[in-house]
Amino acid sequence: MDKKCTTKSADPTFAFVSLGCPKNLVDSERMLGKLVQDGYTLVPDARGADVVVINTCGFIESARQESLGVIREMLARKEQGEVGAVVVAGCLAERQGQALLDEVPGIDQIVGVFGREEISTVLDRARAQRNEQRYLFRPAPVRALEDTARLRITPRHYAYLKISEGCDRLCTFCAIPRMRGKHVTKPIEEVLREARELAQDGVRELIVVGQDTTYYGMDLYGRPRLAELLRELDQVQGIEWIRLLYAYPMYIGDELLETLATTRKVLPYLDMPLQHINDRMLKRMQRRVNRRETEGLVAQLRERIPGLAMRTTFIVGFPGETEAEFEELRAYVREARFERAGVFTYSHERDTPAARLEDHLPEEVKLDRRDRLMQAQQAVAFEWSNAQVGKEMEVLLDGPDADMPQHFLARGPQDAPDIDAVVRIKGKNLTPGDFVRVKITAADGYDLVGRALGAGW
Ligand code: SF4
């Protein structure tokens, strides 16, 4: 590679690509903060950067292919002399380890999920082309890593708050515990410190994440303490909305139900992946809940939390799933009427117990079931959208709508960023991060259209 083409500025420069879920995004923001703190300059484009860092995702095949695609693209640019060195971080690095260097030889350095605190050392090595050690891995820490001093890449007015790392569940299809380790609760004081730091940095909406948020406290305090944490977060000045993602259908007792229902800033929104509803499938997935318990919990949530919007996720095509079991799931989706739902096809993860089960289904059967389930969910979601017409709601402004002049994209309590829908509103002199009362004037599929209420809109 022709060295001349990369800029040798006083402060070494780096570009950063963040892939995967909100938990990985928090890691990216922490690494960005550390690199800038350690004298690196972030540049918007990889062209001319001394180093490009790719924080990868590796939990299912499609995510791995996306990560490998970005890695190969950056290596091609390195070949052309556009980029100095390529560093791969995150879940794909953690999961594949040194094998990734054999699979993709051009990579300069790889760093595991728990090596993120030493990211500057890794970049120093990459720039120095020191190949004696091209990887850095650290064991999963017994104490959750701090996520302070982040250089945030989300819009200023919302941020993800990671309250724990890892997972103690053993869902047979899931490789996440292999990459993220056992469940480690972040102490309440530490979470509150981070929340205050984010509020001082202009955050209005806190989105609470972890692999399994309802398990919060079980390891560190020996009992669930999510309800208490949410009530404490409710006291943080500047925060207006608190949104809960990645709940597991367990440890949702009276105290948490009461907190979700009555705490002012906690939104009537809950993301709770269920994965399936058929008892035999739930057993094969080792979800440790059955249909009756699931239905009982969903009924309680609906009954106790006024205006609750529920998001969930399902897997279709799990090994052994019969047409009848799939149809049971489809009927349940029509009946349960989740406001938001995502559907994944089962991904054959060779280092998971499910990979050793018999009766794996052909890809076309999985894809067909995914489409049929999404169709059923789409009908439910569209009916929900239509039912909002004429109603008023408070929305949080995310920014101008690139497709429609004088329109802004916003989200209501029922919409988490990136995974749910939007509220398109007509108005002027609106600023991202503002809360605006709107009247819903139309439904547009999953999305809503509204008009800002009050003077001057
Ligand atoms: S709860 Fe299950 S699916 Fe979720 S991260 Fe843990 S093991 Fe994976």
Residues whose N, C-alpha, C, O or C-beta is under 5 A from the ligand:
A	BS01	SF4	C167 R169 L170 C171 C174 I176 Q211 D212
